[in-house]
Amino acid sequence: MIRLHLDANATEPLRPEARAAVLAALDVSGNPSSVHAAGRAARRLLEDARERLAGLAGLSPATVVFTSGGTEANATALAGLRAEGRRMLAGATEHDSVLRAAPEAERIPVDRDGVIDLGALEAALAGDARPAAVAVMLANNETGTLQPVAAVAALCRRFRARLHVDAVQAPGRLPLGDLGALGADTLALSAHKAGGPKGAGALLLASGWWPGPLIRGGGQERGMRA
């Protein structure tokens, strides 16, 4: 019997090449933080994955922080923005992992198609001199609506606000190479939305801004994720 999977926005089936890569990595027993041969072999796998993802996104490998998924990537970025004391703004249709990570965020309305109201965002940014942070998803997980992130980024630059983009739904639906050109400070990704394994994701530090670690206790991921 042929099975058709019609809920790819929730998760995609694991691709055969991803399964093979995971199984091969499980045979590498070293700790990537160890300096002996087994540790260096594990570190090579980790850094190769980092370089591949960075290359696909048009960014430097130094910008890639691996996480357990999109929720952790969103939480890390937003915790850093809140720690800076910024006034938080978020699209009204953002994912719960964003809205719950910044419950005080002012909701920016969207139109009947789910597209963020750029005029309302501009007014919100102009109406308060405090430094702001904006959270806008690239592609909506329920409606498929694509947000004008480049235009949002231009407004953020104009008002010296930081921009976090939940780009979890983008890979496999939009060219990944466009991510580095969006103008966002940080972007969240999740492997299982594009045929990768569950429990793996990344936070891309696209502008060079580092939000600080959400999980402390070790030096992994250049100190960003113990």
N, C-alpha and C positions, 0 to 999 in steps of 0.2 A: 504494500500500500504506500502511495506517495503522500507525504505530509507536507503541507504548505504552512509556513510560519508567517503570520500576517500582523505581528506585533513587534516589529523591529525597533520602534521608538522606546519600548519598554526594555527590551534586550534582544540581541541577535544571537542565533546559535553559534557555538564556537566553531571557528573555521578550522579545517584540517591542518593548515600550516601553523596556526596558532597552537593547536593541540600538540603538534609535533615539537614545537619550540619549548612548550612548557615541560613536556616529558623529558626532553634533552636537558633542560636546565635542572630538573630534579635530580639528575645523576651527578651534578656538580656539587660536591659536598662542602666546599670551602666557604668560609665567612668572607665576604668582600672587604671587610675591614682588616683582615689578617694579611701579614706581609709574606707568608710562606707561599709555596707554589700553588697549593690548592686555593688559598685565598686570592691570589693574583688571577687565577683562572676564573673564579667567580666574579671578580671585579671586572674582568674583560667583558664578560657577558652583560653585566650591568651597564658598563659605559658604552658598549656597542648599541644597546637598546636606546640609551640616552641620545647618542649621536644620530641614530636613525630617525627617532621621533623629532629631534630638533631640525634635522635636514628637511623632513616632510613639512614642518611648520614654518620653514624659512627663518629659523632662529639659531642662536648659538647653543651648544650643548650645556653651557653653564647656566642657561635659563630654565632648564628642565628639572623639576623636583618631583620625584615619584611619590605617589600617595596610594591609599587603599581604594580610591575611586573619586568620583566627582563630588560627593558630599564632603569628604575631607578636604579636597582642594578648595571648594567654596568656603568652608569653615575657616581654613587657614588664612585665605586672602582677606576675608571679612573681619576676622579677629585682629589682623594687623591694621586694617583701616580704622577699626573702632579704637584700637589702642592709641592711634594718633589723635584721637579726640575729634575726628571728622564728623560732620553732619551727614547722616546716611540717607541716600535716596535710592529707591528701587522701583523697577517697573511693576505695575499692578499684577502682572501675570507671571511673575518669577516663580521658579521652583521653590518648594517648601524648604529645601536645604539652604536657600538664600534668605528667604523671609524669616525663618526661625533663627538663623545665625545673626540676623540684625533686626530684631523685632521692633525696634524703635524707628526703623527706616520710614521716611515719608514715601507714600505710594504715588508714583507718577501714572496718570491714567493712560489708557490705550484706546484706540478707535474701534469701530465695529469689526475690523479685520484683525484686531489684536496687536496692531502696530503702535509703538509708544508715541505719545503726543510730544513731538519735539518742542512745540511752543510752550507747553506746560513745563517741560524739563528746563528750558531756557529761563522761564519765569522763576522757577524754583531756585535755580543756580544764581540768578541775578538778585533775588530777593533777600539774600543773606550773605554777609561778607565773610562768614566763617568758612574755613576750608571744608570742602564737601567730598564725598565719595559716592559714586554711582554704580549700581549693579544692574546690568541688562543682559539677558540671555541672547545668544546668537540665533538659535532656532528653538521654537517652542516644542516641548515634548508631547503635547496633546493636540495642538492645532497645526503644527508645522509652519507657523508664521515666522518669517525671517525679519529680524529687527535691523534697522539702519544703523548698525554699530559704528560705521565710519563717521556718520553725521553726529552720533552721540559723542564719539571720541573728540571730534572737532569742538563741540560745545564744552566738553570737559577741559580741553587745553585752553580754551578761551577764558574759562573761569577758574583755572588752576585746580581743577578737581581731579581726583584719581578715578579710574574706570576699571571695574572688574567685570569680566564676561564669562558667563556660564556657557561654554562652547561644547558641552557634552554631546549634543545631538548633531554636531557639525560633521565629524569624520564619516566618510562614506556617503554623505549627502551634499557636501560642499567641498571644493578643492582645499585640502588641508594647508597647502602652501600660502593661502590667503591669510592665515591666522596672524602671522607676524606683521602684516601690513594693515591690520585693523585699527591700530592706534591705542589698543587697550594696555593697561599696566600689567594686568594678570588675566590668565585664562585657565579655566578648568576643563579637564578631559577625563573620560572614563573608557576603559578598554572594552567592556562588554557591550557597549552601544555600537561597536563596529566589528564584532566577531572575535574579540579578544576574550581573555578569561575574566570572570568576575573577581572583584577584590583587587583590581589594579587600575590606577589612574595617574594623573599628573597635574601639577600646577605649573603653568608656563609663566615665567617672570619676564614678560615681553619687553618691558621698558627699562629693566635694570633695577627697579624698586624691589626691595626684599621686605616682606611683611613681618618676618620673625617667625620662630617656630611655634606651632600649636602643641606639639609633643616634644618634651624636653627629656634629657638624660643621656644623650650620646651625640656623637659628631657625624652621624650618617647624613647623606644628602647635603653635604657642606654645612652641617649644623642646623638644617631646616627641618629635619624629621628624625628624631631619635628612634 
